[in-house]
Amino acid sequence: MAGLRARLPAFSGRCGARMRRYAVSGEPEHMDFAAAIFDMDGLLIDSEPFWQEAEGAVFGALGVPLTREMCFETVGMRIQEAVAYWRARYPWDGTSDDEVAADVVRRVTALVHERGAAQPGVRETIELLAARRLPLAVATSSPHALAETVLERLRLRHHFGAVLSAEDQAQGKPHPGVYLAAANALGVEPARCLAFEDSGAGVLSARAAGMYVVAVPFHAWRDDERIQRADIVLGSLEQFSAELLDGLAGSG
């Protein structure tokens, strides 16, 4: 369906939100959403600093001169892919990729237990969608056990009918596999899913799955051309409202 859409002029909403509407043959298209699927890192929880801290310690001990800016190069990757990415550029001896990945995840998990907090607007958005009886799922690049830890820490686990990790897929984001798996787990057609993402790789993943995508990027990524592929770009989930949802669904 996405390939048949003709782009209409961008609409600038309140609070800096930017929305694109799509149509077939020039007629407004309203989305009949049947489910919502969320990325996790950077979207539900501000975990990127945890990953930066953990990766900085682990990779630094292996001789990789990792900086905060360099960490952004692997955002959206599975941890095994991130480890392979840095080993290819700064080879090390002795420690296996699996050992490195496990060490990073252990450190991130500990930081989530200590300091994990929901991003602004997360609870309100989830409660809004739950009140509309939309089944919810998580589609993350992080390991499944870490995703469960995050949801329990945030006390949000009961809202989600499925938690899917790209570690269980043949390919990670931007491949659509984890989003397609999430839709399948909820028993919903991908085209009827509303996807929430914060990274460029995630936006491409959800779009490739045929979903309607709301991007909530880190401010430095807002102009990333991959982020611009989203149907809506928000500055924060605090901007996602019943009014906006009703407008998308055509019930307003």
N, C-alpha and C positions, 0 to 999 in steps of 0.2 A: 504493500500500500504506500509506503514512504516514497517509492520511486515515482508514483503518480502525482505526488503533491507539487503544486506550483507555489512558490514562495510569494507571500503578500508582504507589504511594507511592515517593518518592525514597529511594534507598539511599545512605548516607554511608559511603564506604570509608576505608581508611587514608590518612594523610598529607593529609587535607583533600580527597580526591577525592570528587566527588558524581556518582552515577550514576543515571540513570533507566532502568528496564526497561519495555518495552512488550509488550502482549499483544493478541491477538484473542480475544474471548469469554472473557477472564479467564485464558487459558492462557499460560504463559511462552513468549516467542518467542525463538529462538536464531538468530543471524545466520550465514549461510553465506558468509563473506566470500571474494571472489575477487580483490580488488585493494585497494590503499591509495593515496590521493591526498593530497598535502600542499600546503598553502599555503607560501609562502616567507618573505616579510618578517615579522619578529617571531616566526616559528615555527621555521624552520630556522636562521635567523641573526638576531642582535639588530641589525637594520639600521635600526630606527626612529631611533636617534640620528644615523645617517648622513643619513637623509632630512631630519631636523630641521636639521642643520648646513647641508646643501646648500640646502634651501629657504629657510632664514633668510638666507643670503648672497645668493641670486639674487633672491628677492622683496624683500628689504630694499633692494637696489640700485634696485628699481623703485618704492620708496616704500610697500611693503606692510609695516605694523608687525607682522610675524609673530612670535608668541611660541611657546614650546614647547607650551603648552596649546592654542593655535590650530591647531598642526600636527595634533593628534589629530582635528580636524574632518574631515580628508580621508583618514584611514587607511582603506585598502581600496579607494580610488579609483584609477583609472588616472591616470598623470601628466597626460595631456591634460585629464582631468576636474578634477584639482586646480588646474591652471593657470586653466582657465575659471572655476572656483569663486572664486578670489581676484581675477581680473580683474573679475568682476561686482561684487565688493564694494569693490575699490580699483583703479579703472581706471588704466591707464598708457598712454603713447604711445610709438610708435617701434619697440618690440620685439614681434615676433609671438609668438603662443602656441607655435608649433613651436620657435622659437629658445629660448624660456624653458624649455620641457620638455627640450630637448636639453641645455641647460646644466646643469639639475638632475641629469639622468641621468649626465652626464659626471662631475660631482662625486661622486655616490653611487658610481659605478663605481670611481673612484680611491680612495675611502675603503674600499670592500670589499677592493681589492687590498692596501691598507696594513694594515687592522685587522680584517678580517672573521673571525669565529670562530663555530663552531656553538653553538647554545643547549644548555644542559644536557639530557642524555637523548636528544639527536637521534641520535647514532651508534648507541646501544644499541637505540633503537626501530626504526631502519631495518634494523639487522642482524637483529633479531628477526623482522621481517616478511619480510626476504629469506630467512632460514633456513626460514620456512614456505612459501617459494616463491610468495609473493604478488607479482605484478608491481606496480611502483610508478610513480607519475607526480607531476609538480608542476603545480599549477594556480594561477598567480599573476597579480596585477594589474600587476606590473612588466613592462617590456619584455623580450622573449625574450632579447636579447643580455645583459642584466643578469642574468637568471636563470641563463644558462649560466656567466657569470662567477662568480656565487655558488657554484654547484655545483662548479666547478673549484677555486675557492679552498678550499672545505671538503673537497675530495677525495671527493665523494659522487656525482659524475656517473655513474659506472659502475653505480650501483644503480638508476637511473631509466630506464625504457623509453620515457618520453615526457615532454616539457617543454612545457607549454601556457601561453600568455600571453593575458590578456583583451584585449590590444591587437589581437589578431587576430579578436576577436568584435565583433558589432554593438553589444553593450552589456557594460559591466563588472559586477562584483559590486555589488549582491546578485542580479543576473540570473544564472541557473544556467548560462549558455552555456559558460563556461570549464571547469566541472566536467563537463558533458555531453560536451564535446569531449575531455577527458582520458579519460573512461571509454571513449569510442568509439575513441580511439587505442590503448587497451590491449585492446580487443575484449571488454569486460566490461559487463554490464548495470549501470546506475547503482545500482540497489537492492542490488547485491552489493558495493558499494564502501564502504570505511571512509575517511572524510575527516577530516583534521586541520586545524584552523583556530585563529587567534588573535583575529580581529576579528569584530565584530557583522555587518558586511556579508558577510564570508566565511561565517559560520555560516548566514545566511539563504540564500546562494547554494548551498551544499552541500545544505541541507535542501530547497530548491526543486528540486534535481536528484534528490531521492529517496534520498539517501545517509544512512548512519549517521554522525553527526558527533561527533567528540571535540574539544572546545574547550580550548585552553590559553592563556587570555587574560592580557594584562598585568594586574597585580593591580588597578589602578584601574578596569578594565573588567569585573571579575568579576560585578558586580551589574547590568550592562547587560541590559535585558530581551531583547535580541537574542541575547546570549551564553546566556541561560537557555533558548533554543530548542534548544541542543545536547543530544544524548543523554547525554553525559558531560562534566563540566567538571573539569579537572585543574589543579593549581597549577603543574605542570611536566611535561615529557615523562619526567622521571625516575620519575614515578609509573606510567607505562605499562609493564606487565609481561606476561610469558608467562601468569601466573595470570589477569590481567585479560582478556587476549585469549582465553584458553581459556574463560573464563566467558561472554564475549560469543558465542563460536562454539558454545557448548553442548557442548564436548568435554571439559570438566573433570568 
